[in-house]
Amino acid sequence: MNGLTPQIAALIATTGVAAWMVVAGVHKSALEWRRPRRRCPSCGKHIDGRTCGHHQ
């Protein structure tokens, strides 16, 4: 075993760069961690709880 092969080194470098880009995008507010708000398929209003509640 030679240790670190060029393929493994490239994989580690690519993973590190990708993680750095995600963190940079979050800090610049280009990316968001939170999920988008859900919308009711019937009326289109935002759902805050488990159900819509606007058209019962």
VENQUIBEL-V271014 format. One line per field, one symbol per residue. phi: phi as a letter, one per 30 degrees, with the letter a starting at -180 (. if undefined). Layout:
phi->???
This chain:
phi->.djdddddddddddddddddddddddddidbbddddddcdddciddcccdbdidbc
